[in-house]
Amino acid sequence: MLQVNYIRENREKVLERLSVRNFKQPELVDEIIKIDEDRRATQTSLDQISAEANAAAKQIGDLMRTGKKDEAEAIKAQTTSHKENIKNLTEKLNELETAQFNAVVQLPNLPYHLVPTGSTAEENEVVYEHGAPAELPTKALPHWELAAKYDIIDFELGVKITGAGFPVYKGKGARLQRALINFFLDHATAAGYKEMQVPHLVNAASGFGTGQLPDKEGQMYHSTVDDLYLIPTAEVPVTNLYRDVIIKEEDLPIKNTAYTPCFRREAGSYGAHVRGLNRLHQFDKV
């Protein structure tokens, strides 16, 4: 999540980087800056009145201790509005802080300056290619037919147990899945990554920490009883290991890897492109 101070001090840069991402609500930047101005002014007023109230309370106490009750009562009468003003300003400050948070969480992260500018996949730049694209025979079967032919993945059993998008891996299919998970974990650790085993449920703060909330709230499975979310990717808990932590530059880079099951509602997905293992609600990922 972008820091408000950074947004305020780098308005033009923030707007330029957001345009690279084709962000559709650039007006949020000025809204955030305006809310922050109001918030800081309200905080200043609250601090000033609180200081006056504290000074008056001390003065009244001193006068009462020295028997100057009339003078104490006079000061008390002059400061009767402090309590109500503090209450009103505190409520206003809380409202502004909530509004500011709700606006800031709608801003995406800013892309690195070397990221290509474009709005479609065709404008991506090819950095590296390895090998040649596979050439399939003319009568090649799609993977969902191969899964049924060799009895390694059963989509209908998953529908019976849970619903569409929750396949059952069987026999060699289950073994292949497990072998691939181990292969990729071993490959990552051999490259210097530390393997992490992390929770598969996260709290709302973690969801906000990686930007899944509020943007993808409707796509996440939410346990309302405990107010926890099933993770859509291991990146959510792995990244949140460092939430609210200041990392020293000399400690970088931090290289972690993790395997987790992932859960996504994929609401609104339908058609031929979601057949078989595409657009699953539960899948394994390293």
C-alpha positions, 0 to 999 in steps of 0.5 A: 500500500502506498504511503500518503506522504509519498503520494503527496510529495510525488503527485506527478510521478504517482499519476504518471506511473498509474497511467502506465498501469492504465489505472481508471481512477486517477482522481483518487490521487487528488482525493487522497491528498485533499483528505490528508490536508483535512486530516492534518488540519484536524489533527493540529486543531485537536492537539491544540485544544487538547493542550489547552484543556490539559493546561487549564486542568492543571491550572484549576488543580493548582488553584483548588489546592491553594484555596482559590476556588472562585478563580478555579471555577472561573477558568472551568467556566471558560473551558467548558467547550473543550470537552465537546470540541475534543469529542467532535474533532476526534470523531471527525479525525476518525472519519477522515482516517477511515476515508483516507484508508478506503481511498488509498487501498484502491491505488495499485502499486506503482510499476518499475520504471523499466516496465514496458508501457502498453494495454495489451499482451501484444505490447509485452517485451520478450526478454528471453526464450528457451527451446521451441514451441511444442508441435502437437499431432493433428489428433492430439487430445485435450488434457481433460480427455487424456485425464479421463482416458488414463483415469488420473484426474476425475472432475465429476468426483470433485463435483460430487464431493464439493462442486465444479472446479475441485478435481480429484487426482487419482493414482498416477495423477496424484503421484505426478502432482506430488512429484511436480510440487517436490521438483519445483520446491527442490529447484527453487531451494537449489537456486538459493530460495528458503522454503517456507510453510505458511498458513492457508488462512489469513486475516483481513490485514494480510489481505490488505497488505498484499492488495487482495483486499478490497480489490479481490474480496469477491473472489476470495473464500471468506470464513465469516465465523472467524473473519479469515480468508482462504489464500488465493496464492502463497504470495499472500502469507509469504509477503505478509511475513514482512508486513510492518517490518522495516528491512535493511538494504543490506539484508536484501534480497530476501528469497523465499519459496512455498507450496500451498493449495490455493483457493479462488472463487473465479466468479463469472468464469465460464466457457470453453477456456475454463474446461478441465484444469483451467480456472479451478477453485482449488489448485496446488502451486509453488 
